[in-house]
Each structure stands twice: as C-alpha cells, then as structure tokens.
Amino acid sequence: MAKTTMRRALAPLLCAMALAGCGDGAGKADGAAEATAAPSTRTLAETLKGDIAFGTLERVLDNAALGEALAGKGPYTVFAPSDAAFTASAGDLGDEAMKAQGAALLRAHIVPGALTRADIEAAIAREGSGEVQMRTMANSLLTFSKEGGVVIVAGDNGARARLTGTETLASNGVVQPVDALLVGPAPAAAAAN
C-alpha cells in the first residue's frame, strides 16, 4: 500500500521533470539543424525580409504581394529557397512581368501549420513507407523523406531540395531553408532557355 501511495505522490513530479526536459534541444535528431529556442515576436514576412540569405525571396515576395499574408495570423511553414536556388532555376521572378509566376512559386513553397524539423522527422518516422506528404497553398503535394540524416522535400513535379541551415520560429509560423526550388521554372523563364 505504501508503494502505491509513493508512486502516486511521485508521478506528478516525474511528469513535471519530463516536460521540463522537452525544452531546449528536445526532439532534435543527431545532425539536425538547431532550432531557435522560442518563437520570435517577428512575423514570417519580417523574418524573411530581415535575413540576407533570402534577398531574392524577399523581392519575389514583395512583387507577388504576398507579404501581407505572411504577416497575418497563420500559422504557415515557408520552405524558403536560398538566393542560389533562384539564380540556378527561376530567372528574375522579382520583375513586375513575373508577378503571377512568382506568386504561384511562393504558394508552392508554403504549407499550412507550423512545422519544425522535429515535427517533420517524427511524421516520417511514424509512416511505414518512410515518406509523408503535405498539401501546399498552391494545392500541390510536397513529399518528405530522409536520406541519411538529411530531410529531403520533393515537389509533385519531381523537383527536390534538402532542408538546410537553421529553421526560424516566427510568431506566425516557421521558416525552413531549402537549397533548391520545389517547382520547375516559370513558363516564361523556361522558354528563354
């Protein structure tokens, strides 16, 4: 009887200690990029505009007039291509004539909800196939899988990127840097090649 009473008395303490351990560093896989400890007070739009690694993305965001959406309530996860990804694949989507193509490209890189890498890796691990899919704001599918310790995201057209760099938790979502575009080049850019 004393053992049962002692277990009941210790259970809340053990639960509190376990939850305290879920703070900094919890859920990170070996080799995974370290996440910001707590969400920022900055919105996704402010976060993307404040990061020099996403200069081209900022131009496309401004040109496509989607900054207001990413400054709103959310939450969203933005798979943010690097400047090099744009240079290699898309041409100048910051040009006024490319406004519609830029908006379509951005919507194909945004999913509803705030997804950390730990969330994505846990979802992959739960699936028997080793893949998990999410629908984007462009109504296309992104497929997530792991190759070694790296999370790979593929567009439904076969474009592939790796989650790279450090994720950033914003007040209304998460910025996940990727090293390539998740859609093919816009038709006007493809015709120029």
RAHU-V238678 format. One record per pair of residues at least 24 apart in sequence whose C-alpha atoms are under 10 Angstrom apart, sorted by the first residue. I is the first residue (numbers start at 0). GAP is how many residues later the second one is. Records with the same first field share a line. If there is no record, write none. Layout:
I: GAP / GAP
//
This chain:
25: 92
26: 89 / 90 / 91 / 92 / 94 / 95
27: 88 / 89 / 90 / 91 / 93 / 94
28: 88 / 89 / 92 / 93 / 120
29: 119
30: 117 / 118 / 119
31: 85 / 86 / 89 / 117 / 118 / 119 / 131 / 132 / 133 / 134
32: 84 / 85 / 117 / 130 / 131 / 132 / 133 / 134
33: 83 / 84 / 131 / 132 / 133 / 134
34: 81 / 82 / 83 / 130 / 131 / 132 / 133 / 134 / 139 / 141
35: 130 / 131 / 132 / 133 / 134
36: 131 / 132
37: 130 / 131 / 132 / 133
38: 129 / 130 / 131 / 132 / 133 / 134 / 135
39: 128 / 129 / 130 / 131 / 132 / 133 / 134
40: 128 / 129 / 130 / 131
41: 29 / 127 / 128 / 129 / 130 / 131
42: 24 / 27 / 28 / 29 / 30 / 31 / 32 / 126 / 127 / 128 / 129 / 130 / 131
43: 24 / 25 / 26 / 27 / 28 / 29 / 30 / 31 / 32 / 33 / 34 / 124 / 125 / 126 / 127 / 128 / 129 / 130 / 131
44: 24 / 25 / 26 / 27 / 125 / 127 / 130
45: 24 / 25 / 124 / 125
46: 24 / 121 / 122 / 123 / 124 / 127 / 128
47: 30 / 32 / 120 / 122 / 127
51: 30 / 31
52: 27 / 28 / 29 / 30 / 31 / 124
53: 26 / 27 / 28 / 29 / 30 / 32 / 123
54: 27 / 28
55: 25 / 26 / 27 / 28 / 29 / 30 / 31 / 36 / 37 / 38
56: 24 / 25 / 26 / 28 / 29 / 36 / 37 / 45 / 49
57: 25 / 36
58: 33 / 34 / 35 / 36 / 43
59: 26 / 32 / 33 / 34 / 35 / 36 / 38 / 39 / 41 / 42 / 43 / 45 / 46
60: 32 / 33 / 38 / 41 / 42 / 44 / 45
61: 32 / 37 / 40 / 41
62: 30 / 31 / 32 / 33 / 34 / 35 / 36 / 37 / 39 / 40
63: 29 / 30 / 31 / 32 / 34 / 35 / 36 / 37 / 38 / 39 / 40 / 41 / 42
64: 34 / 35 / 37 / 38
65: 36 / 37 / 40 / 41
69: 40 / 102 / 103
70: 100 / 101 / 102
71: 99 / 100
72: 98 / 99 / 100
73: 38 / 39 / 40 / 97 / 98 / 99 / 100
74: 36 / 37 / 38 / 39 / 40 / 95 / 96 / 97 / 98 / 99
75: 34 / 35 / 36 / 37 / 38 / 39 / 60 / 61 / 94 / 96 / 97 / 98 / 99
76: 32 / 33 / 34 / 35 / 36 / 37 / 38 / 39 / 59 / 91 / 92 / 93 / 95 / 96 / 97 / 98 / 99
77: 28 / 29 / 30 / 31 / 32 / 33 / 34 / 35 / 36 / 37 / 58 / 89 / 90 / 95 / 96 / 97 / 98 / 99 / 100
78: 27 / 28 / 29 / 30 / 31 / 32 / 74 / 82 / 83 / 84 / 88 / 95 / 96 / 97 / 98 / 99 / 100 / 101 / 102 / 103
79: 26 / 29 / 30 / 83 / 84 / 87 / 94 / 95 / 96 / 97 / 98 / 99 / 100 / 101 / 102
80: 25 / 28 / 80 / 81 / 82 / 83 / 95 / 96 / 97 / 98 / 99 / 100 / 101
81: 82 / 83 / 95 / 96 / 97 / 98 / 99
82: 96 / 97
83: 95 / 96 / 97
84: 76 / 93 / 94 / 95 / 96 / 97
85: 93 / 94 / 95 / 99
86: 93
87: 92 / 93 / 97
88: 91 / 92 / 94 / 95 / 96 / 97 / 100 / 101
89: 91 / 93 / 94 / 95 / 96 / 97 / 98 / 99 / 100
90: 94 / 95 / 97 / 98 / 99 / 101
91: 94 / 97
92: 92 / 93 / 95 / 96
96: 91
97: 88 / 89 / 90 / 91
99: 86
100: 84 / 85 / 86 / 87 / 88
101: 83 / 84
102: 35
103: 33 / 34 / 79 / 82
104: 33 / 76 / 77 / 78 / 79 / 80 / 81
105: 30 / 31 / 32 / 75 / 76 / 77
106: 29 / 30 / 31 / 32 / 33
107: 27 / 28 / 29 / 30 / 31 / 32 / 33 / 34 / 47 / 73 / 74 / 75
108: 26 / 27 / 28 / 29 / 31 / 33 / 46 / 67 / 69 / 72 / 73 / 74
109: 24 / 25 / 26 / 27 / 28 / 32 / 64 / 65 / 66
110: 24 / 25 / 26 / 27 / 28 / 29 / 30 / 31 / 62
111: 24 / 25 / 61
112: 59 / 60 / 61
113: 55 / 56 / 57 / 58 / 59 / 60 / 61
114: 52 / 54 / 58 / 59 / 60 / 61
115: 51 / 52 / 53 / 57 / 58 / 59 / 60
116: 34 / 46 / 49 / 50 / 57 / 59
119: 24 / 25 / 26 / 31
120: 24 / 25 / 28 / 29 / 30
123: 27
139: 43
141: 40
150: 27
151: 26
152: 25 / 27 / 29
153: 26 / 27 / 28 / 29
154: 26 / 27 / 28 / 29
155: 26 / 27
156: 25 / 26 / 27
157: 24 / 25 / 26
158: 24 / 25
//
